[in-house]
Amino acid sequence: MTPEPPTRIRFVVLTVLCLLSGILYLDRICISAALSSIQRDLKLSNTQTSYVLMSFTLAYGLFEVPTGRWGDLWGARRVLTRISLWWSLFTALTGACTGLWTLVGVRFLFGAGEAGAFPNVARILSRWFPDDERGRAQGILLAASLVGGSLAPFLAAILIQNIGWRWTFVAFASVGAVWATGFWWWFRDDPATHPAVNAAEVERIGRRATASSVDSGIPWAAALRCPSILFLSLIMACVSFNSYIYFSWYPKYLGAARGIAATEAGLMASMVLAFAAVGTFTGGYLLDRVMQGGSVVRRRWLGGGALFSSSALLGCALSTEDPWLAALFTGLSCFATHLTQTLWWSCAIGISGRHVGALFGLMNSVGVFGAMSSQYLVGAIADWLGSKGYTGRMQWDPMFYVDMGVLIVAGILWSLFRLVPVEPPDPSPGDSR
C-alpha cells in the first residue's frame, strides 16, 4: 500500500503569518507618511514628533520579553490573537488624538500591544517547520512584513489626500481585526492537533512541542553569559537604528531635504522598503542554499559583507543629487542590510532552544535602543541644525552619515560572531537542533 503523502498545511500557516507580518508593518509604518500632516495639524516640532515615534518603540521594547514568554507558556494562538486586536484598536485611536501627549499615550499603548508578535511568530516557525525549510520560511515571512511596510507610505499618502490622516489610521486598523478573527478560528499551536494535518506531515516536521511542554524556568544566568546572545542583541540594536530611519522619517526627509511632493515621496519610500523586502527574501534563500552545514565562517562573511556594502551604498546615495538615483542607492543599501535578517532569525532561534519566545524577545527588544536613538536623533539634529540656519540637505543629511558608521559597527559584530547555544541541544527524537 502506498504511504499517504504528507499534507502541506505548514505552508498555509506560513501564508497566514505572512499576512500578519504585512499588516503589522503596514500599521507600524503608515505614520511615516502622515508625519507632515500630523505636525501641521497638531503644531508639533521635529523633536516633539521624535517623542511620538519613540513612545511606540519604548513600549515595544518593554513588553517584548513578557509577551514572548506568554507565548511559551500559553501558546502563540492566544497571544497573537490578543496582539493583533490590541494593536488594531490603538492604530484606529491614533486618528482621534488632539495633541502631543494624547498622541504619545496612544502610540505607547500601540507599541505595548504589538510587542511580542515576532517572538511568537518565531515560536510557531520553530514548531511547524523542519530545520531544512526554516531559512526560506523565515525569508518569505520577513519579506512579507517589508512588503506591507513598503506599501504603507504610498497607500497612506493617497488615503491622506482623499480621507485625511485621521480616517487613514482607522482604515488600516480594520485589516488587523479581520486577521485576528480568522487566525483564532483556524490555527493550532501543535501541528499534530490541527485537523487538516496528517501523520506524514507531523513526521516531516519532526517535533511536537506545545506550550505546556515548556520548562517553567528560563536560564537567565546562562543567557546573559552567552556570547551569541550579546552579539545578536548588539547587531539588532545597530540594524534597528538603520531601519527605523526609513520606517519613521524617510518620507519626511524626502520632502524637507530634497523637495519631493508628498505622493512622490511616498512612492520613493515604498520603493526603498521594497528593496528591503527583496533583500530579506534573498537572505532566506542564501541561508538554505549557501549556508548549509552551519558554517560560522560563512555566516560571518554574509553578515559582515552585507552590512559593509550597505554602508558604502548609503554613501553613494548621499553623494548623489538626483533624488530618484539617490533613492535607488538607498534601496540597494536597504537590500544589503536586510540580507542579514533571516540569518539573524536563524541564529536567534538556534541558540534559544526551548525558550524561543522569551530569549528571542530579549534579543529583539535590545533593538529598541537603536531604534529609539535614530528616531530621536533625526528630529533633534534637524531642529538643532535648523536653529543654526541650515536648511534642506544640510539640515537633514548629517544623520545618514551617523547611520553609515552604525552599519560598519554592525558589520564588525557579524564578522566576530560565534554560534553558542544557551543550553545543550534538545535530545528529543526528531529534533536535530
N, C-alpha and C positions, 0 to 999 in steps of 0.2 A: 504494500500500500504506500503510495507516495505521501511523504510527510506534508502537512499543511504549511504553505509558505507563511512567513511572518507578516503580520499586518504592518502598516506604516503610520500608525496613529501618532508616533512621536513627531513626525513631520507636520501633522496638523497642529500639535502642541506648539511647535516652533512658529507656525504661521500665526497662531493666537498671540504668542509672546511678541512676535514682530509688530503686530497691531498695537499691543500695549506700549512697546518701546517708541513706536512712531507717534502715538498720541501723547505720550509723556513729554517728548521733546517738542512736539507741536505746542503744547500748553506752556512749557517752560520757556521757549524761545520767542513766542509771539510778542512778548512785552518789548523785545528789542526794536521792533518796527513801530511800536506805539510810543516810544520814549519822547520823541519831539512833541507829539500831541499832548501827552500827559504833562510834560514840563510846561507847555504853553498854557494849558487849562488850569493846572494847579499851582502855577508860578513857582516851579522848583529849579534850583541851580543844578549844575552838573554834580557837585559834591553831594547835595541832598538826594539826587537821583541815585548816586552810589549807595547811600544808606538803604534805599528801597531795594536795590538789587542784592545787597549784602544780607538783608534780613532773611530773604529766601535761603540763601546759601548757608548762613549760620544755623538756621533751624534744620536744614537738610543734614548738616554735619552732626548736630547734637542728637538727632533721633535715628541716625543711620544704624548704629550698633544695636540699640534695643529693639528696633523694628526688625532687623535681620535676625536677631535672636528669637523673636516671636515666631518667625518662620521655622526656625529649627525646632521649636517646642510644639507649635500648634499647626504647622503646615502652611505652605505658601498659598493654598487656595483661600483660606480665610483672610490671611494678611493682605494679599494682593487685591482682593475684593474691597476690603476696607480702605486701602491706599488709594485706589482709583476713584472711589466715591468721594473721599475726603478732598483729594486734590481738585476734582471737578467742581465741588462746591465752592472752594476758595478761588479757583480760577474765575468763576462767574462773579463772585463778590468783589473781585478786583475792579470790575466795572462800576461798582457802587461807591467807590472811595471818593472822599471830598477834600482830602488834604494830605500832607506829608505823613502824619502819624497814623491815620487810618490805613493809608497805603502800606506803610511799614508793618503794621499789625497783621493785615490780611496776607501780605506776602510771606511773613514769618509763619503764619499758620498753614499757608500753602506749602512751604518747604517742609514743615513738620509732617504734613500729610503725605507728601511724595517720598519722604525718606524711607529707605529700606526696599524700594522697588527692585533695584538691581541685585542686591544680595539675595532676595527671594527668587528672582529670575535665575541667578547663578545656581541656587539650590535645585531648582527644577531641572536645569540642564544637567547637573551632576547626577540626578536620579533617573532622567528619561533618556539620556544618550550615552552610548558606549564611548570609551575614550577615543577610538579612532575616527569618530564622527563629530566630536565635540568642537574641534577647531573651526570647521566650516559652519557649524550651527551657531557658534559664538560670533563669527564674522558676519553671517547673514543677519543675526539679531541686532548687533551693534550698528550695522549698516542701515537697518530699518529705522533705528532711532534717529540717525542722522538724516535719513530721507524725510522723516517727519519734521526734523529741525530745519532742513533745507527748504521745505515748503512753507514753513511758518512766516519768514519775513515777507515773502512776496504775497502770500494769501492774506496776511494781516494788513499789508499796505492797501490792497484792493478793498478789503472789507471796511477798513477805517475810512476810506474815501466815500463809501456808499452808506454805511450804517453808523459810523463813529466808533471811537476806540472802546467806549463802554460796552456796547452791544457786541462788539467783536469778541470780547472775553467770554460773554455768555454763549456765543455760538461755538467757540472752541470747547467750552466746558461740557456741552451736551454730548460730545462724542465719547468722552471717558465714562460717563454714566451708562451709556448703552453697552460699552465693552464690559463693564463690571457685571452687569446683569447676565450676559451670555456666558462669561467665564465661570461664575459661581454655579450656574446650572450644568455646565458641560465638563469641567476639568476635575481630575482626581490627583491627589498628591502621589499615590503609589500606582505605577503603571499596571500592576497586576490586578488592581481593583477597578480599572476602567472597563466598562462593558464592551467596548469596541476593540480592546487589545487581546490578541490570542497568546497562547503559551509560547509559541515560537518567537514572537516579538519580545516577550518578557525574557526569554533565554538570550536573545540577541542583545538586549540592553545589558544584561549580565549582572544586575544588582537589584535588591529590594531593600529600600530604606524609607521608612515612614517617619513622621515627626516623633512618634513615641519611642523610636529606637535610638534617639539621640541621647547620649550621656548628659546628665543634668549639669555637670561641671565643665567649664571651659578652661583649658590650660593657659591662663593669662600669663603666668610667670614664664612658661616656655615660649609663648608667643612674643612677649616683649624682649626676650633674649635672642629670638630668631633673626639672623641677618637678612633673610629673604623678606620677612615682614617689614623690616626697617627700609630696605631698598625699594620695595614695591610701594610703600607708603610715600616715600620722598619722590619717587617717579610720578606717582599720581598727583602729588601737590604741584609739581612742575608742569605736567601736561594740562592740569586743570587751570593753572594760571594762563596758559596759552588759549585753551578752548573757550574760557568764559569771556575773553575779549570779543570773540566772534558771536558767542551766544547772547551777549548783553549789549555791546556797544557798536558793533561794526556798521549797521545802517546809519546810526547817528554820526559816526566818523566819516562815512562817505558823503553825507550831506554837509557837515560842518567843515571838513578839511578839504574835500575835493569838489564841493559844489554840485553834487548829484541830486536830482529831484527824487522825491520820496519813493515813487513806484519803481524807478530805475535802480535806486539804491537797494530796495527790497529784492529786485531781480538779481543784482550783483551778489548780495549776501546769500541768497538762495544758491547761486552757482558755487560760491566758496564752500558752503556746507555740503553741497552735492559731491564735490571733490573729496571731502572728508568721508562721506558715506562710501564712495568707491574705494578709498584707501582702506577703510575698515574691512570691507568685503574681501579685498585683495589680501589683506593681512591674514584673514581666516584661511584662505586658500594656501598661502605660503606656509602657514603653521602646519597644515596637514600634509602638504606635498614636499616641502623643503625641510621642515624641522623634524621629520620623522626620526625616531631614535632618541629624542630628548637631549640632543647635544647642547650643552650650556654655551659652548663657543658659538654655535650658530645663532642662539638666542641673543648673545651679546652683539654679534655682527648685525643682526636685523634691527634690534632696538637702538643701538648706538648709531649705526649708519643712517637710519631713517631720521633720527632727530637732529643729527648734524646737518643732514641735507635740508631738513625743514628750516633750520636757522638760516642757511645760505639762500634758500629760495625767498624767504621773507626779506632778506637784504636786497635781493633783486627787485622785489615789489616796491620797496622804499626808494630805490634809485630810479624808478620809472615814473614819468609824468603822465603818460596816457592812462586814464582811470581803468579802462577795461583790461589793458595789458597788466596793470598793477593787480587788478582783481584776479587775473589768471595766475600770476605768480603766487599770489596769496592762497588761491585754491590749491595749487601744487604743493605749497608749504603745508596746508592742512591735510592733503593726501598723504604726505610723508609722515606727519605726526601720527595720523590715525592708522597707519600700517602697524603701529605697535599696540593698539588697543586690544586686539584679540590675543596677542602674545601675553599682555598683562593679565587678562582674564584667565588664560590657561594656567599661568604660573600661580595666580592667586588661588584658584580652585585646587590646583595640585598640592599646594603646601598646607591647605586648611583642613583636609581630611573630613572628619565627621561634623566639623563646626563651620561649614561654609558660610551660613548666614551671618554669624557673629564676626568671624575673622575677616571675611570678605568686607563686611560692613566697616570693620575697624580700619582696614587699609584704604577703602574707598572714602571714608569720612575724613582722612587726613588731606585728601584733595580739596576739602573745603577751605583750608588755609591758603592754598594757592589761588583758588577761585575768588575768595573774598579780597585777596590782595590786589588782583588785577581789576576787579570790579570797582574797588575804592580808588586805586591809583589812576585809572584812566580819567575819571571825573575830577579828582583832586588836582592832578597835574595839569589838565586842560584849564581848570579855573585859575590855578596859580599862574600859568603862562599867559592866560588871557588878561589877568590883572597887571601883567608886565608889558602889555601892549602887543603881544604876539597874536596872530590870527591864522586861520587856515591850517595848512600842513605844519607850519612852525609851531602851532599850538598843540596839535594832535599827534604828530609823528613820533615824538620822543618816546612815547610809551612802547612803541613797537621795537625800538632799539633795546629797551629793557627786556622785552619778550625774547629777542634773539639770544641774549645772554642766558635766560632761563632755559631755553631749549638746548643750549650747549651743556648746561649743568645736567639736564635730564639725559642727554646722550652719554655723558661721562658715567652717570649712575648705571645705565644699562650696560655699558662696557665693562663694569666691575661686578655685575650681578652674579650671585651664586644661588642655586636651587636647593634649599634646605627645608624639608617638611617640618612642621611644628611638632607632629607626633609620628611615630613609626607607621608605615603603611597599614591600612586596614586589612587584616588577614582573612576577611570573609570571602567565601567562594565567589568566583566570577568577577571580583573587583581587582583589577590589575594595578591600581594606583599605589 
